[in-house]
Amino acid sequence: MASNRTSKSGQVVLHPVVTAKLAEIQRLRADLGVLIEEREALLKRGDYILARYARTVGHLEYELYRVQVSVAELRYRIGFLQRLANRGKPVKVTDHRKLDQLVNQEFAKSREDLVNREKALRESEGYLASLVELLADDEVLEMKALYRRLCMKYHPDMGGERYPEWEQRWKALQYAYRNSDLELLRALAGAAGDEELTLPDDLDAEIGRLRERLEAQRQAIASMLASPPYSYEAQLKDATWVKRKQKELKLAREEAEQQREQLQALHDSLLANEDSAH
């Protein structure tokens, strides 16, 4: 097993094997810091991509869904009224109340979805309206560098719990980066000082752990890029795709609206027959 030795001056001289392992740990931590910053940047960008998608396509999807829910509710009401008519039973006030109750129960989830989608659209518009470029290019580079440096201390994958108040500082670091608060990042870097990174006693175990975390971060990033909202980004940059998608949604909504008008007419005729029968 490799061991250190003491020089004539009393200084500890690291064994070449130990030196190589320490260098490997530093390299792995630096690589992990880059991936952590890249993933955090993706999380920030995800909100922007979602907001752009909502403005470009999402509002049309919402309008189509709103009409589709209305069509489904009309179909349900018509089916209820037709079943009563087929049995030759007059529709009573209690039947109307029961029908309203059944519709409310059957379509509660759909109506909740509509409310949530409308709220998300409003929030997306508010988000886009609030965007302001506050940082110059050199400041963005500084922010990324500071974030990576501080990650090497305070991120849980780096063993940040070895430092005092690491949890509070890690939360503050995340907040500063996600809100592009360069001044807070600078303050956190100053508070961190120049203390050296702590290392565990078992260097081989640390190397293995860091390699595992690197692979986990790579897989997480790959999964993110393959899934919404990141998978929307290339589509939103394709003007042909955007126009085709908008056209498809508008056409589908027109067809759904025509269907709704036909069903509404049938629904009204059933009620009119009921009134005339009385």
C-alpha positions as CSV (number, residue, x, y, z in Angstrom):
1,M,0.0,0.0,0.0
2,A,1.3,3.4,-0.9
3,S,2.4,5.6,2.0
4,N,3.7,9.1,2.5
5,R,7.1,10.0,3.8
6,T,8.6,12.9,5.7
7,S,11.4,14.9,4.1
8,K,14.5,16.2,5.9
9,S,12.8,19.6,6.3
10,G,9.9,17.9,8.2
11,Q,7.4,18.4,5.4
12,V,5.1,15.5,4.4
13,V,5.9,14.3,0.9
14,L,2.9,12.5,-0.8
15,H,3.5,9.2,-2.4
16,P,3.1,9.4,-6.2
17,V,0.1,7.1,-6.1
18,V,-1.6,9.3,-3.6
19,T,-0.8,12.4,-5.6
20,A,-2.3,10.8,-8.7
21,K,-5.5,9.9,-6.8
22,L,-5.8,13.4,-5.4
23,A,-5.4,14.8,-8.9
24,E,-8.1,12.4,-10.2
25,I,-10.5,13.5,-7.5
26,Q,-10.0,17.1,-8.4
27,R,-10.5,16.4,-12.0
28,L,-13.7,14.4,-11.3
29,R,-15.0,17.1,-9.1
30,A,-14.4,19.7,-11.8
31,D,-16.2,17.6,-14.4
32,L,-19.1,17.0,-12.0
33,G,-19.3,20.8,-11.3
34,V,-19.6,21.4,-15.1
35,L,-22.5,18.9,-15.3
36,I,-24.2,20.3,-12.3
37,E,-24.1,23.8,-13.7
38,E,-25.3,22.5,-17.1
39,R,-28.3,20.8,-15.5
40,E,-29.1,23.9,-13.4
41,A,-28.9,26.0,-16.6
42,L,-31.4,23.6,-18.3
43,L,-33.8,23.9,-15.4
44,K,-33.7,27.7,-15.8
45,R,-34.1,27.4,-19.6
46,G,-37.1,25.0,-19.2
47,D,-39.3,27.7,-17.9
48,Y,-38.5,29.9,-20.9
49,I,-39.1,27.0,-23.4
50,L,-42.5,26.2,-21.8
51,A,-43.5,29.9,-21.9
52,R,-42.6,30.1,-25.6
53,Y,-44.4,26.9,-26.4
54,A,-47.5,28.2,-24.5
55,R,-47.5,31.5,-26.5
56,T,-46.8,29.7,-29.9
57,V,-48.9,26.5,-29.6
58,G,-50.1,26.0,-26.1
59,H,-52.9,28.6,-26.2
60,L,-54.3,26.8,-29.3
61,E,-54.2,23.5,-27.5
62,Y,-56.1,25.0,-24.6
63,E,-58.8,26.4,-26.9
64,L,-59.2,23.0,-28.6
65,Y,-59.4,21.2,-25.3
66,R,-62.0,23.7,-24.0
67,V,-64.3,23.0,-26.9
68,Q,-63.6,19.2,-26.6
69,V,-64.7,19.3,-23.0
70,S,-67.9,21.2,-24.0
71,V,-68.6,18.6,-26.7
72,A,-68.2,15.7,-24.2
73,E,-70.5,17.4,-21.7
74,L,-73.2,17.9,-24.4
75,R,-72.9,14.3,-25.5
76,Y,-73.4,13.2,-21.9
77,R,-76.4,15.4,-21.4
78,I,-78.0,14.2,-24.7
79,G,-77.5,10.6,-23.8
80,F,-79.2,11.1,-20.4
81,L,-82.2,12.9,-22.0
82,Q,-82.5,10.4,-24.8
83,R,-82.6,7.5,-22.3
84,L,-85.5,9.2,-20.5
85,A,-87.3,9.8,-23.8
86,N,-86.9,6.2,-24.9
87,R,-88.5,5.0,-21.7
88,G,-91.4,7.4,-22.3
89,K,-90.8,9.1,-19.0
90,P,-91.4,12.9,-18.7
91,V,-88.3,14.8,-17.6
92,K,-88.9,16.3,-14.1
93,V,-87.2,19.1,-12.3
94,T,-85.5,16.4,-10.2
95,D,-84.1,14.9,-13.4
96,H,-82.5,18.2,-14.4
97,R,-80.9,18.4,-11.0
98,K,-79.7,14.9,-11.1
99,L,-78.2,15.5,-14.6
100,D,-76.4,18.6,-13.5
101,Q,-75.0,16.7,-10.5
102,L,-73.9,13.8,-12.7
103,V,-72.2,16.2,-15.2
104,N,-70.4,18.0,-12.4
105,Q,-69.1,14.7,-11.1
106,E,-68.2,13.2,-14.5
107,F,-66.3,16.3,-15.7
108,A,-64.8,17.6,-12.5
109,K,-61.3,16.5,-13.5
110,S,-61.7,18.0,-17.0
111,R,-62.9,21.4,-15.6
112,E,-60.0,21.4,-13.1
113,D,-57.6,20.8,-16.0
114,L,-59.1,23.7,-17.9
115,V,-58.6,26.0,-14.9
116,N,-55.0,24.8,-14.5
117,R,-54.2,25.2,-18.2
118,E,-55.6,28.7,-18.2
119,K,-53.6,29.6,-15.2
120,A,-50.4,28.2,-16.7
121,L,-51.0,30.3,-19.9
122,R,-51.4,33.5,-17.8
123,E,-48.2,32.7,-15.8
124,S,-46.3,32.0,-19.0
125,E,-47.3,35.3,-20.5
126,G,-46.3,37.1,-17.2
127,Y,-43.0,35.3,-17.2
128,L,-42.2,36.3,-20.8
129,A,-43.3,39.9,-20.1
130,S,-40.9,40.0,-17.0
131,L,-37.8,38.8,-18.8
132,V,-35.1,41.4,-18.9
133,E,-31.5,40.8,-19.9
134,L,-29.6,42.0,-16.8
135,L,-26.2,40.4,-17.3
136,A,-23.6,41.1,-20.0
137,D,-21.8,38.1,-21.6
138,D,-18.7,38.5,-19.3
139,E,-21.0,38.5,-16.3
140,V,-22.8,35.4,-17.4
141,L,-19.4,33.7,-17.7
142,E,-18.4,34.9,-14.2
143,M,-21.8,33.6,-12.8
144,K,-21.2,30.2,-14.3
145,A,-17.6,30.0,-13.0
146,L,-18.7,31.1,-9.5
147,Y,-21.5,28.6,-9.5
148,R,-19.2,25.7,-10.5
149,R,-16.6,26.7,-8.0
150,L,-19.1,26.8,-5.1
151,C,-20.8,23.6,-6.3
152,M,-17.5,21.9,-5.6
153,K,-17.9,22.8,-2.0
154,Y,-21.6,22.8,-1.2
155,H,-23.3,20.4,-3.6
156,P,-24.5,17.2,-1.9
157,D,-22.7,15.1,-4.5
158,M,-19.4,16.8,-3.6
159,G,-19.8,16.0,0.1
160,G,-21.0,19.5,1.0
161,E,-22.2,18.4,4.4
162,R,-18.6,18.4,5.5
163,Y,-18.8,22.2,5.6
164,P,-20.5,24.3,8.3
165,E,-23.9,25.7,7.3
166,W,-23.5,23.9,3.9
167,E,-27.3,23.3,3.5
168,Q,-28.2,27.0,3.9
169,R,-25.4,28.0,1.6
170,W,-26.4,25.4,-1.0
171,K,-30.0,26.7,-1.0
172,A,-28.7,30.3,-1.3
173,L,-26.4,29.2,-4.2
174,Q,-29.3,27.6,-6.1
175,Y,-31.5,30.7,-5.5
176,A,-28.8,33.1,-6.7
177,Y,-28.1,31.1,-9.9
178,R,-31.7,30.5,-10.9
179,N,-32.4,34.3,-10.4
180,S,-29.2,35.4,-12.1
181,D,-28.2,37.2,-8.9
182,L,-24.5,37.7,-9.5
183,E,-24.0,39.9,-6.5
184,L,-25.3,37.1,-4.2
185,L,-23.0,34.6,-5.9
186,R,-20.1,36.9,-5.3
187,A,-21.0,37.3,-1.7
188,L,-21.3,33.5,-1.3
189,A,-17.9,33.1,-2.9
190,G,-16.4,35.6,-0.5
191,A,-18.0,33.9,2.5
192,A,-16.6,30.6,1.3
193,G,-13.1,32.0,1.4
194,D,-10.1,30.1,0.1
195,E,-10.3,27.1,2.3
196,E,-9.2,23.9,0.6
197,L,-11.7,21.3,-0.4
198,T,-12.0,18.6,2.2
199,L,-11.2,15.0,1.2
200,P,-12.3,11.7,2.7
201,D,-9.8,9.2,4.1
202,D,-10.7,6.5,1.5
203,L,-9.5,8.1,-1.8
204,D,-10.5,5.1,-3.9
205,A,-14.0,5.1,-2.5
206,E,-14.3,8.8,-3.3
207,I,-13.1,8.3,-6.8
208,G,-15.7,5.5,-7.3
209,R,-18.5,7.7,-5.8
210,L,-17.6,10.7,-8.0
211,R,-17.6,8.5,-11.1
212,E,-21.1,7.2,-10.2
213,R,-22.4,10.7,-9.6
214,L,-20.9,11.9,-13.0
215,E,-22.7,9.1,-14.8
216,A,-26.0,9.8,-12.9
217,Q,-25.7,13.5,-13.9
218,R,-25.1,12.6,-17.6
219,Q,-28.1,10.3,-17.6
220,A,-30.3,12.9,-15.9
221,I,-29.3,15.5,-18.5
222,A,-29.9,13.1,-21.4
223,S,-33.3,12.3,-20.0
224,M,-34.2,16.0,-19.6
225,L,-33.1,16.8,-23.2
226,A,-35.3,14.0,-24.6
227,S,-38.4,15.1,-22.7
228,P,-40.7,18.1,-22.7
229,P,-40.1,21.0,-22.4
230,Y,-36.6,20.6,-23.8
231,S,-37.8,18.4,-26.7
232,Y,-40.0,21.4,-27.8
233,E,-37.0,23.7,-28.4
234,A,-36.0,22.3,-31.8
235,Q,-39.6,22.3,-32.9
236,L,-40.1,25.9,-31.9
237,K,-37.1,26.9,-33.9
238,D,-38.6,25.2,-37.0
239,A,-41.0,27.8,-38.6
240,T,-42.5,25.2,-40.9
241,W,-43.3,22.9,-37.9
242,V,-44.8,25.8,-36.0
243,K,-47.1,26.9,-38.9
244,R,-48.2,23.3,-39.6
245,K,-49.0,22.7,-35.9
246,Q,-50.9,25.9,-35.6
247,K,-52.9,25.1,-38.7
248,E,-53.7,21.6,-37.4
249,L,-54.9,22.9,-34.1
250,K,-57.0,25.7,-35.6
251,L,-58.6,23.2,-38.0
252,A,-59.3,20.7,-35.2
253,R,-60.9,23.5,-33.1
254,E,-63.1,24.6,-36.0
255,E,-64.3,21.0,-36.5
256,A,-64.9,20.6,-32.8
257,E,-66.9,23.9,-32.7
258,Q,-69.1,22.7,-35.6
259,Q,-69.7,19.4,-33.7
260,R,-70.6,21.4,-30.6
261,E,-73.1,23.5,-32.5
262,Q,-74.8,20.4,-33.9
263,L,-74.9,18.8,-30.5
264,Q,-76.2,21.9,-28.9
265,A,-79.1,22.0,-31.5
266,L,-79.9,18.4,-30.7
267,H,-79.8,19.1,-27.0
268,D,-82.1,22.1,-27.4
269,S,-84.5,20.1,-29.5
270,L,-84.8,17.4,-26.8
271,L,-85.6,20.1,-24.3
272,A,-88.1,21.7,-26.6
273,N,-89.9,18.3,-27.2
274,E,-90.0,17.9,-23.5
275,D,-91.7,21.3,-23.0
276,S,-94.2,20.7,-25.8
277,A,-95.1,17.3,-24.2
278,H,-96.0,19.1,-21.0
